């Protein structure tokens, strides 16, 4: 009998009661209270939220045109920047941490810089202070990319508040999902007004809302051990059989980014699911402590939070393996077998090729450390459905690959 298919991330499963159109409060107010912030602004996706942030900052500083991002990040970031009419600059990563290299960032910052995007990749808390210091020196803004870090904190407050603007994603498989959805936060009242005015220009779109609502129903029905084989496992196997790692990692995005308001029913679903999120994240945190100890006892390098006094969230556990050969051997043997192994992203942005048209001059920037990270990273799902026995087998397989 075939084992269950483990999802690539630890997403909060929906319950059928979440789908009922009654019993929900104001999602925005509840989420703001949960995050401990003045208010939140809801958008239709994390990418759309980023575009609202960029367009708002561009209104305030129209003479600036460049946005600095880590060279290893989601391709949607590149598409969003290009669609806002801005030019991306790629910052190399630190040798010792999955974060932007401060020296490289300092050299990239100039009077052309509109914003710097430190990224809390896979829920690991980044060093936003370093980004703020470099940005402030040239009068630029900081947007915290916390798409994968809803619930993470630093110095006792939610991530997204050290910079000028922060955004989260409510996409499929995230800790909290409305299938697609985005959240903007800021401490600055002036920026809050500008973000609201910019976001208000995106209107309700019935076709997109119906589509996302149907997809959310499918997520509720299939995001469980019995349904994931069809919804995730089979498409993954097909992509891997063609040798298409970009498609297998879901890194193949269209240029078009929908922008519309988040419908009332999906907000209600999010509102009811939010009530279970803290307990779910605590369950994941407890599981994480045990598994990190096991991984480290085997001599494996676990990617941890960078910022001091921080507490990330753990949708996946990230490992940096000793070599690309070891990482690829693990993936080729086990990526498609339902064990919950995956990649955050397949390449650094210039190495995809299919996104060169939005990178511009950035495709020629030198990012050797980011490229090394991309070749050696491995993600292990932190879903509770990856039970202890199967995790032990995954760990044994990784050990075998690293000892060859």
TORKOL-4160 file (C-alpha; in steps of 0.2 Angstrom, whole numbers, padded with zeros to 4 digits, m for minus):
404
<pt num="1" X="0000" Y="0000" Z="0000"/>
<pt num="2" X="0007" Y="0017" Z="m0005"/>
<pt num="3" X="0011" Y="0029" Z="0009"/>
<pt num="4" X="0002" Y="0045" Z="0010"/>
<pt num="5" X="0009" Y="0061" Z="0001"/>
<pt num="6" X="0016" Y="0074" Z="0013"/>
<pt num="7" X="0013" Y="0092" Z="0007"/>
<pt num="8" X="0029" Y="0102" Z="0004"/>
<pt num="9" X="0025" Y="0114" Z="0018"/>
<pt num="10" X="0015" Y="0114" Z="0035"/>
<pt num="11" X="m0001" Y="0123" Z="0030"/>
<pt num="12" X="m0015" Y="0124" Z="0042"/>
<pt num="13" X="m0029" Y="0112" Z="0036"/>
<pt num="14" X="m0046" Y="0119" Z="0034"/>
<pt num="15" X="m0062" Y="0112" Z="0042"/>
<pt num="16" X="m0079" Y="0111" Z="0034"/>
<pt num="17" X="m0086" Y="0123" Z="0047"/>
<pt num="18" X="m0074" Y="0136" Z="0041"/>
<pt num="19" X="m0083" Y="0136" Z="0024"/>
<pt num="20" X="m0100" Y="0140" Z="0032"/>
<pt num="21" X="m0105" Y="0158" Z="0028"/>
<pt num="22" X="m0109" Y="0163" Z="0046"/>
<pt num="23" X="m0100" Y="0164" Z="0062"/>
<pt num="24" X="m0086" Y="0174" Z="0057"/>
<pt num="25" X="m0080" Y="0191" Z="0063"/>
<pt num="26" X="m0071" Y="0205" Z="0054"/>
<pt num="27" X="m0056" Y="0196" Z="0047"/>
<pt num="28" X="m0045" Y="0212" Z="0045"/>
<pt num="29" X="m0048" Y="0217" Z="0063"/>
<pt num="30" X="m0045" Y="0199" Z="0070"/>
<pt num="31" X="m0029" Y="0197" Z="0060"/>
<pt num="32" X="m0023" Y="0214" Z="0066"/>
<pt num="33" X="m0026" Y="0209" Z="0084"/>
<pt num="34" X="m0018" Y="0192" Z="0082"/>
<pt num="35" X="m0002" Y="0201" Z="0074"/>
<pt num="36" X="m0003" Y="0215" Z="0088"/>
<pt num="37" X="m0004" Y="0229" Z="0075"/>
<pt num="38" X="m0015" Y="0244" Z="0073"/>
<pt num="39" X="m0023" Y="0238" Z="0057"/>
<pt num="40" X="m0020" Y="0227" Z="0042"/>
<pt num="41" X="m0024" Y="0229" Z="0024"/>
<pt num="42" X="m0030" Y="0214" Z="0014"/>
<pt num="43" X="m0025" Y="0211" Z="m0004"/>
<pt num="44" X="m0029" Y="0197" Z="m0016"/>
<pt num="45" X="m0011" Y="0189" Z="m0015"/>
<pt num="46" X="0006" Y="0192" Z="m0007"/>
<pt num="47" X="0012" Y="0198" Z="m0024"/>
<pt num="48" X="m0002" Y="0210" Z="m0026"/>
<pt num="49" X="0002" Y="0217" Z="m0009"/>
<pt num="50" X="0020" Y="0220" Z="m0014"/>
<pt num="51" X="0014" Y="0229" Z="m0029"/>
<pt num="52" X="0003" Y="0240" Z="m0019"/>
<pt num="53" X="0018" Y="0244" Z="m0007"/>
<pt num="54" X="0030" Y="0248" Z="m0022"/>
<pt num="55" X="0017" Y="0259" Z="m0031"/>
<pt num="56" X="0013" Y="0268" Z="m0014"/>
<pt num="57" X="0032" Y="0271" Z="m0011"/>
<pt num="58" X="0034" Y="0277" Z="m0029"/>
<pt num="59" X="0021" Y="0290" Z="m0027"/>
<pt num="60" X="0031" Y="0297" Z="m0012"/>
<pt num="61" X="0048" Y="0296" Z="m0021"/>
<pt num="62" X="0044" Y="0297" Z="m0040"/>
<pt num="63" X="0062" Y="0301" Z="m0044"/>
<pt num="64" X="0068" Y="0284" Z="m0038"/>
<pt num="65" X="0068" Y="0268" Z="m0048"/>
<pt num="66" X="0078" Y="0254" Z="m0041"/>
<pt num="67" X="0072" Y="0240" Z="m0029"/>
<pt num="68" X="0086" Y="0229" Z="m0021"/>
<pt num="69" X="0081" Y="0211" Z="m0017"/>
<pt num="70" X="0091" Y="0195" Z="m0012"/>
<pt num="71" X="0097" Y="0186" Z="m0028"/>
<pt num="72" X="0089" Y="0170" Z="m0021"/>
<pt num="73" X="0070" Y="0174" Z="m0019"/>
<pt num="74" X="0053" Y="0170" Z="m0027"/>
<pt num="75" X="0052" Y="0174" Z="m0046"/>
<pt num="76" X="0036" Y="0183" Z="m0042"/>
<pt num="77" X="0046" Y="0197" Z="m0034"/>
<pt num="78" X="0055" Y="0200" Z="m0050"/>
<pt num="79" X="0038" Y="0200" Z="m0060"/>
<pt num="80" X="0030" Y="0212" Z="m0047"/>
<pt num="81" X="0044" Y="0224" Z="m0048"/>
<pt num="82" X="0044" Y="0225" Z="m0067"/>
<pt num="83" X="0025" Y="0227" Z="m0068"/>
<pt num="84" X="0027" Y="0242" Z="m0057"/>
<pt num="85" X="0039" Y="0250" Z="m0069"/>
<pt num="86" X="0054" Y="0248" Z="m0058"/>
<pt num="87" X="0072" Y="0241" Z="m0060"/>
<pt num="88" X="0078" Y="0226" Z="m0049"/>
<pt num="89" X="0095" Y="0225" Z="m0042"/>
<pt num="90" X="0101" Y="0209" Z="m0035"/>
<pt num="91" X="0111" Y="0208" Z="m0019"/>
<pt num="92" X="0122" Y="0193" Z="m0015"/>
<pt num="93" X="0120" Y="0183" Z="0001"/>
<pt num="94" X="0131" Y="0181" Z="0016"/>
<pt num="95" X="0142" Y="0166" Z="0016"/>
<pt num="96" X="0136" Y="0161" Z="0033"/>
<pt num="97" X="0118" Y="0165" Z="0033"/>
<pt num="98" X="0103" Y="0165" Z="0021"/>
<pt num="99" X="0102" Y="0184" Z="0021"/>
<pt num="100" X="0108" Y="0199" Z="0010"/>
<pt num="101" X="0127" Y="0202" Z="0012"/>
<pt num="102" X="0129" Y="0219" Z="0021"/>
<pt num="103" X="0144" Y="0225" Z="0011"/>
<pt num="104" X="0136" Y="0220" Z="m0006"/>
<pt num="105" X="0120" Y="0229" Z="m0001"/>
<pt num="106" X="0129" Y="0245" Z="0004"/>
<pt num="107" X="0137" Y="0246" Z="m0013"/>
<pt num="108" X="0121" Y="0243" Z="m0022"/>
<pt num="109" X="0111" Y="0257" Z="m0012"/>
<pt num="110" X="0111" Y="0274" Z="m0020"/>
<pt num="111" X="0101" Y="0289" Z="m0023"/>
<pt num="112" X="0091" Y="0278" Z="m0036"/>
<pt num="113" X="0086" Y="0266" Z="m0023"/>
<pt num="114" X="0067" Y="0266" Z="m0019"/>
<pt num="115" X="0067" Y="0251" Z="m0008"/>
<pt num="116" X="0076" Y="0237" Z="0000"/>
<pt num="117" X="0068" Y="0220" Z="0002"/>
<pt num="118" X="0075" Y="0209" Z="0016"/>
<pt num="119" X="0066" Y="0192" Z="0015"/>
<pt num="120" X="0061" Y="0181" Z="0029"/>
<pt num="121" X="0063" Y="0166" Z="0018"/>
<pt num="122" X="0054" Y="0150" Z="0023"/>
<pt num="123" X="0049" Y="0158" Z="0040"/>
<pt num="124" X="0067" Y="0161" Z="0045"/>
<pt num="125" X="0069" Y="0179" Z="0053"/>
<pt num="126" X="0081" Y="0190" Z="0043"/>
<pt num="127" X="0092" Y="0204" Z="0049"/>
<pt num="128" X="0081" Y="0218" Z="0045"/>
<pt num="129" X="0092" Y="0230" Z="0055"/>
<pt num="130" X="0106" Y="0229" Z="0043"/>
<pt num="131" X="0094" Y="0232" Z="0028"/>
<pt num="132" X="0087" Y="0247" Z="0037"/>
<pt num="133" X="0104" Y="0254" Z="0041"/>
<pt num="134" X="0109" Y="0253" Z="0022"/>
<pt num="135" X="0093" Y="0260" Z="0016"/>
<pt num="136" X="0092" Y="0275" Z="0028"/>
<pt num="137" X="0109" Y="0280" Z="0023"/>
<pt num="138" X="0103" Y="0284" Z="0005"/>
<pt num="139" X="0085" Y="0289" Z="0010"/>
<pt num="140" X="0077" Y="0273" Z="0004"/>
<pt num="141" X="0062" Y="0263" Z="0011"/>
<pt num="142" X="0062" Y="0245" Z="0018"/>
<pt num="143" X="0049" Y="0233" Z="0013"/>
<pt num="144" X="0050" Y="0217" Z="0023"/>
<pt num="145" X="0045" Y="0201" Z="0013"/>
<pt num="146" X="0037" Y="0191" Z="0026"/>
<pt num="147" X="0026" Y="0181" Z="0013"/>
<pt num="148" X="0031" Y="0164" Z="0022"/>
<pt num="149" X="0033" Y="0171" Z="0039"/>
<pt num="150" X="0015" Y="0175" Z="0046"/>
<pt num="151" X="0017" Y="0173" Z="0065"/>
<pt num="152" X="0036" Y="0175" Z="0066"/>
<pt num="153" X="0042" Y="0189" Z="0078"/>
<pt num="154" X="0057" Y="0199" Z="0082"/>
<pt num="155" X="0061" Y="0208" Z="0099"/>
<pt num="156" X="0043" Y="0204" Z="0104"/>
<pt num="157" X="0034" Y="0211" Z="0089"/>
<pt num="158" X="0028" Y="0204" Z="0073"/>
<pt num="159" X="0040" Y="0204" Z="0058"/>
<pt num="160" X="0036" Y="0217" Z="0046"/>
<pt num="161" X="0037" Y="0231" Z="0058"/>
<pt num="162" X="0055" Y="0235" Z="0058"/>
<pt num="163" X="0055" Y="0241" Z="0040"/>
<pt num="164" X="0043" Y="0254" Z="0033"/>
<pt num="165" X="0031" Y="0241" Z="0026"/>
<pt num="166" X="0029" Y="0222" Z="0028"/>
<pt num="167" X="0018" Y="0210" Z="0019"/>
<pt num="168" X="0012" Y="0192" Z="0021"/>
<pt num="169" X="0005" Y="0179" Z="0010"/>
<pt num="170" X="m0011" Y="0169" Z="0013"/>
<pt num="171" X="m0008" Y="0157" Z="m0002"/>
<pt num="172" X="m0011" Y="0139" Z="m0003"/>
<pt num="173" X="0000" Y="0129" Z="0009"/>
<pt num="174" X="0004" Y="0144" Z="0019"/>
<pt num="175" X="0001" Y="0144" Z="0038"/>
<pt num="176" X="m0016" Y="0152" Z="0035"/>
<pt num="177" X="m0023" Y="0151" Z="0018"/>
<pt num="178" X="m0038" Y="0159" Z="0009"/>
<pt num="179" X="m0030" Y="0150" Z="m0006"/>
<pt num="180" X="m0023" Y="0167" Z="m0012"/>
<pt num="181" X="m0022" Y="0182" Z="m0001"/>
<pt num="182" X="m0011" Y="0196" Z="0005"/>
<pt num="183" X="m0008" Y="0206" Z="0020"/>
<pt num="184" X="0000" Y="0223" Z="0022"/>
<pt num="185" X="0006" Y="0231" Z="0038"/>
<pt num="186" X="0015" Y="0247" Z="0043"/>
<pt num="187" X="0018" Y="0257" Z="0059"/>
<pt num="188" X="0018" Y="0274" Z="0049"/>
<pt num="189" X="0001" Y="0282" Z="0049"/>
<pt num="190" X="0005" Y="0292" Z="0033"/>
<pt num="191" X="0011" Y="0277" Z="0024"/>
<pt num="192" X="m0005" Y="0268" Z="0030"/>
<pt num="193" X="m0016" Y="0281" Z="0021"/>
<pt num="194" X="m0005" Y="0280" Z="0005"/>
<pt num="195" X="m0006" Y="0261" Z="0005"/>
<pt num="196" X="m0025" Y="0261" Z="0008"/>
<pt num="197" X="m0028" Y="0274" Z="m0006"/>
<pt num="198" X="m0017" Y="0264" Z="m0018"/>
<pt num="199" X="m0025" Y="0247" Z="m0014"/>
<pt num="200" X="m0043" Y="0255" Z="m0015"/>
<pt num="201" X="m0039" Y="0257" Z="m0034"/>
<pt num="202" X="m0040" Y="0238" Z="m0036"/>
<pt num="203" X="m0059" Y="0233" Z="m0038"/>
<pt num="204" X="m0069" Y="0218" Z="m0035"/>
<pt num="205" X="m0067" Y="0206" Z="m0049"/>
<pt num="206" X="m0081" Y="0193" Z="m0050"/>
<pt num="207" X="m0073" Y="0181" Z="m0061"/>
<pt num="208" X="m0057" Y="0180" Z="m0051"/>
<pt num="209" X="m0066" Y="0179" Z="m0035"/>
<pt num="210" X="m0077" Y="0164" Z="m0041"/>
<pt num="211" X="m0061" Y="0156" Z="m0047"/>
<pt num="212" X="m0052" Y="0158" Z="m0031"/>
<pt num="213" X="m0067" Y="0152" Z="m0021"/>
<pt num="214" X="m0068" Y="0136" Z="m0031"/>
<pt num="215" X="m0049" Y="0134" Z="m0028"/>
<pt num="216" X="m0052" Y="0137" Z="m0010"/>
<pt num="217" X="m0065" Y="0123" Z="m0009"/>
<pt num="218" X="m0053" Y="0111" Z="m0018"/>
<pt num="219" X="m0040" Y="0115" Z="m0005"/>
<pt num="220" X="m0052" Y="0112" Z="0009"/>
<pt num="221" X="m0057" Y="0095" Z="0001"/>
<pt num="222" X="m0040" Y="0089" Z="m0005"/>
<pt num="223" X="m0027" Y="0096" Z="0008"/>
<pt num="224" X="m0027" Y="0080" Z="0019"/>
<pt num="225" X="m0017" Y="0064" Z="0017"/>
<pt num="226" X="m0030" Y="0056" Z="0006"/>
<pt num="227" X="m0031" Y="0070" Z="m0006"/>
<pt num="228" X="m0014" Y="0076" Z="m0008"/>
<pt num="229" X="m0009" Y="0062" Z="m0019"/>
<pt num="230" X="m0020" Y="0068" Z="m0033"/>
<pt num="231" X="m0018" Y="0087" Z="m0030"/>
<pt num="232" X="0000" Y="0088" Z="m0027"/>
<pt num="233" X="0009" Y="0071" Z="m0028"/>
<pt num="234" X="0004" Y="0066" Z="m0046"/>
<pt num="235" X="0008" Y="0083" Z="m0054"/>
<pt num="236" X="0025" Y="0083" Z="m0045"/>
<pt num="237" X="0029" Y="0065" Z="m0052"/>
<pt num="238" X="0024" Y="0071" Z="m0069"/>
<pt num="239" X="0035" Y="0086" Z="m0069"/>
<pt num="240" X="0050" Y="0076" Z="m0062"/>
<pt num="241" X="0048" Y="0063" Z="m0075"/>
<pt num="242" X="0051" Y="0076" Z="m0088"/>
<pt num="243" X="0066" Y="0083" Z="m0078"/>
<pt num="244" X="0057" Y="0099" Z="m0076"/>
<pt num="245" X="0063" Y="0105" Z="m0059"/>
<pt num="246" X="0056" Y="0122" Z="m0061"/>
<pt num="247" X="0039" Y="0116" Z="m0063"/>
<pt num="248" X="0041" Y="0103" Z="m0050"/>
<pt num="249" X="0045" Y="0117" Z="m0037"/>
<pt num="250" X="0031" Y="0128" Z="m0044"/>
<pt num="251" X="0043" Y="0141" Z="m0050"/>
<pt num="252" X="0035" Y="0143" Z="m0067"/>
<pt num="253" X="0025" Y="0159" Z="m0066"/>
<pt num="254" X="0015" Y="0169" Z="m0079"/>
<pt num="255" X="0019" Y="0187" Z="m0081"/>
<pt num="256" X="0001" Y="0192" Z="m0077"/>
<pt num="257" X="m0002" Y="0196" Z="m0059"/>
<pt num="258" X="m0021" Y="0197" Z="m0054"/>
<pt num="259" X="m0025" Y="0212" Z="m0043"/>
<pt num="260" X="m0043" Y="0213" Z="m0036"/>
<pt num="261" X="m0051" Y="0214" Z="m0019"/>
<pt num="262" X="m0052" Y="0199" Z="m0007"/>
<pt num="263" X="m0070" Y="0193" Z="m0007"/>
<pt num="264" X="m0081" Y="0192" Z="0009"/>
<pt num="265" X="m0083" Y="0173" Z="0009"/>
<pt num="266" X="m0064" Y="0170" Z="0008"/>
<pt num="267" X="m0062" Y="0183" Z="0022"/>
<pt num="268" X="m0074" Y="0173" Z="0033"/>
<pt num="269" X="m0065" Y="0157" Z="0029"/>
<pt num="270" X="m0049" Y="0165" Z="0035"/>
<pt num="271" X="m0057" Y="0172" Z="0050"/>
<pt num="272" X="m0063" Y="0156" Z="0057"/>
<pt num="273" X="m0046" Y="0147" Z="0052"/>
<pt num="274" X="m0037" Y="0160" Z="0061"/>
<pt num="275" X="m0044" Y="0154" Z="0078"/>
<pt num="276" X="m0034" Y="0138" Z="0076"/>
<pt num="277" X="m0018" Y="0146" Z="0070"/>
<pt num="278" X="m0009" Y="0149" Z="0086"/>
<pt num="279" X="m0012" Y="0131" Z="0092"/>
<pt num="280" X="m0006" Y="0124" Z="0076"/>
<pt num="281" X="0010" Y="0134" Z="0075"/>
<pt num="282" X="0014" Y="0129" Z="0093"/>
<pt num="283" X="0012" Y="0111" Z="0088"/>
<pt num="284" X="0024" Y="0114" Z="0073"/>
<pt num="285" X="0036" Y="0123" Z="0085"/>
<pt num="286" X="0036" Y="0108" Z="0097"/>
<pt num="287" X="0039" Y="0096" Z="0083"/>
<pt num="288" X="0053" Y="0107" Z="0076"/>
<pt num="289" X="0063" Y="0107" Z="0092"/>
<pt num="290" X="0064" Y="0088" Z="0092"/>
<pt num="291" X="0068" Y="0087" Z="0074"/>
<pt num="292" X="0082" Y="0100" Z="0074"/>
<pt num="293" X="0091" Y="0091" Z="0088"/>
<pt num="294" X="0090" Y="0075" Z="0077"/>
<pt num="295" X="0097" Y="0084" Z="0062"/>
<pt num="296" X="0111" Y="0093" Z="0071"/>
<pt num="297" X="0116" Y="0077" Z="0080"/>
<pt num="298" X="0119" Y="0070" Z="0063"/>
<pt num="299" X="0131" Y="0084" Z="0059"/>
<pt num="300" X="0119" Y="0092" Z="0046"/>
<pt num="301" X="0118" Y="0111" Z="0044"/>
<pt num="302" X="0101" Y="0118" Z="0049"/>
<pt num="303" X="0097" Y="0136" Z="0043"/>
<pt num="304" X="0091" Y="0145" Z="0058"/>
<pt num="305" X="0084" Y="0163" Z="0061"/>
<pt num="306" X="0097" Y="0176" Z="0058"/>
<pt num="307" X="0091" Y="0190" Z="0069"/>
<pt num="308" X="0094" Y="0190" Z="0088"/>
<pt num="309" X="0079" Y="0189" Z="0100"/>
<pt num="310" X="0068" Y="0182" Z="0086"/>
<pt num="311" X="0056" Y="0167" Z="0084"/>
<pt num="312" X="0053" Y="0161" Z="0066"/>
<pt num="313" X="0039" Y="0150" Z="0060"/>
<pt num="314" X="0043" Y="0133" Z="0053"/>
<pt num="315" X="0033" Y="0128" Z="0037"/>
<pt num="316" X="0048" Y="0119" Z="0032"/>
<pt num="317" X="0065" Y="0114" Z="0039"/>
<pt num="318" X="0079" Y="0121" Z="0028"/>
<pt num="319" X="0096" Y="0111" Z="0027"/>
<pt num="320" X="0112" Y="0117" Z="0018"/>
<pt num="321" X="0120" Y="0101" Z="0012"/>
<pt num="322" X="0139" Y="0099" Z="0009"/>
<pt num="323" X="0138" Y="0099" Z="m0010"/>
<pt num="324" X="0126" Y="0101" Z="m0024"/>
<pt num="325" X="0129" Y="0083" Z="m0028"/>
<pt num="326" X="0123" Y="0077" Z="m0011"/>
<pt num="327" X="0108" Y="0088" Z="m0012"/>
<pt num="328" X="0103" Y="0083" Z="m0030"/>
<pt num="329" X="0105" Y="0064" Z="m0025"/>
<pt num="330" X="0093" Y="0066" Z="m0011"/>
<pt num="331" X="0080" Y="0075" Z="m0022"/>
<pt num="332" X="0082" Y="0063" Z="m0037"/>
<pt num="333" X="0079" Y="0048" Z="m0025"/>
<pt num="334" X="0065" Y="0055" Z="m0014"/>
<pt num="335" X="0057" Y="0071" Z="m0021"/>
<pt num="336" X="0043" Y="0062" Z="m0030"/>
<pt num="337" X="0040" Y="0048" Z="m0017"/>
<pt num="338" X="0028" Y="0059" Z="m0006"/>
<pt num="339" X="0041" Y="0061" Z="0008"/>
<pt num="340" X="0039" Y="0080" Z="0009"/>
<pt num="341" X="0056" Y="0085" Z="0002"/>
<pt num="342" X="0057" Y="0100" Z="m0010"/>
<pt num="343" X="0066" Y="0116" Z="m0014"/>
<pt num="344" X="0062" Y="0134" Z="m0009"/>
<pt num="345" X="0067" Y="0139" Z="m0026"/>
<pt num="346" X="0077" Y="0130" Z="m0040"/>
<pt num="347" X="0089" Y="0144" Z="m0045"/>
<pt num="348" X="0095" Y="0162" Z="m0041"/>
<pt num="349" X="0085" Y="0173" Z="m0052"/>
<pt num="350" X="0097" Y="0176" Z="m0066"/>
<pt num="351" X="0099" Y="0157" Z="m0069"/>
<pt num="352" X="0081" Y="0153" Z="m0074"/>
<pt num="353" X="0082" Y="0161" Z="m0091"/>
<pt num="354" X="0063" Y="0163" Z="m0093"/>
<pt num="355" X="0063" Y="0178" Z="m0082"/>
<pt num="356" X="0077" Y="0188" Z="m0091"/>
<pt num="357" X="0065" Y="0199" Z="m0099"/>
<pt num="358" X="0060" Y="0207" Z="m0082"/>
<pt num="359" X="0078" Y="0206" Z="m0074"/>
<pt num="360" X="0085" Y="0219" Z="m0086"/>
<pt num="361" X="0103" Y="0223" Z="m0082"/>
<pt num="362" X="0101" Y="0213" Z="m0065"/>
<pt num="363" X="0103" Y="0197" Z="m0075"/>
<pt num="364" X="0122" Y="0200" Z="m0076"/>
<pt num="365" X="0125" Y="0204" Z="m0058"/>
<pt num="366" X="0138" Y="0194" Z="m0049"/>
<pt num="367" X="0130" Y="0183" Z="m0035"/>
<pt num="368" X="0141" Y="0168" Z="m0032"/>
<pt num="369" X="0136" Y="0165" Z="m0014"/>
<pt num="370" X="0118" Y="0166" Z="m0018"/>
<pt num="371" X="0121" Y="0153" Z="m0032"/>
<pt num="372" X="0130" Y="0142" Z="m0020"/>
<pt num="373" X="0115" Y="0143" Z="m0008"/>
<pt num="374" X="0103" Y="0138" Z="m0022"/>
<pt num="375" X="0113" Y="0123" Z="m0026"/>
<pt num="376" X="0114" Y="0116" Z="m0009"/>
<pt num="377" X="0098" Y="0120" Z="0000"/>
<pt num="378" X="0085" Y="0106" Z="0004"/>
<pt num="379" X="0068" Y="0109" Z="0012"/>
<pt num="380" X="0060" Y="0096" Z="0023"/>
<pt num="381" X="0041" Y="0098" Z="0025"/>
<pt num="382" X="0037" Y="0102" Z="0043"/>
<pt num="383" X="0019" Y="0095" Z="0041"/>
<pt num="384" X="0012" Y="0085" Z="0056"/>
<pt num="385" X="0008" Y="0072" Z="0042"/>
<pt num="386" X="0027" Y="0068" Z="0041"/>
<pt num="387" X="0027" Y="0057" Z="0056"/>
<pt num="388" X="0042" Y="0052" Z="0066"/>
<pt num="389" X="0045" Y="0035" Z="0058"/>
<pt num="390" X="0045" Y="0043" Z="0040"/>
<pt num="391" X="0055" Y="0057" Z="0046"/>
<pt num="392" X="0068" Y="0045" Z="0053"/>
<pt num="393" X="0069" Y="0037" Z="0035"/>
<pt num="394" X="0071" Y="0054" Z="0027"/>
<pt num="395" X="0085" Y="0058" Z="0039"/>
<pt num="396" X="0094" Y="0041" Z="0035"/>
<pt num="397" X="0092" Y="0045" Z="0017"/>
<pt num="398" X="0100" Y="0062" Z="0019"/>
<pt num="399" X="0114" Y="0055" Z="0029"/>
<pt num="400" X="0118" Y="0042" Z="0016"/>
<pt num="401" X="0119" Y="0055" Z="0002"/>
<pt num="402" X="0130" Y="0066" Z="0012"/>
<pt num="403" X="0142" Y="0052" Z="0016"/>
<pt num="404" X="0145" Y="0046" Z="m0001"/>
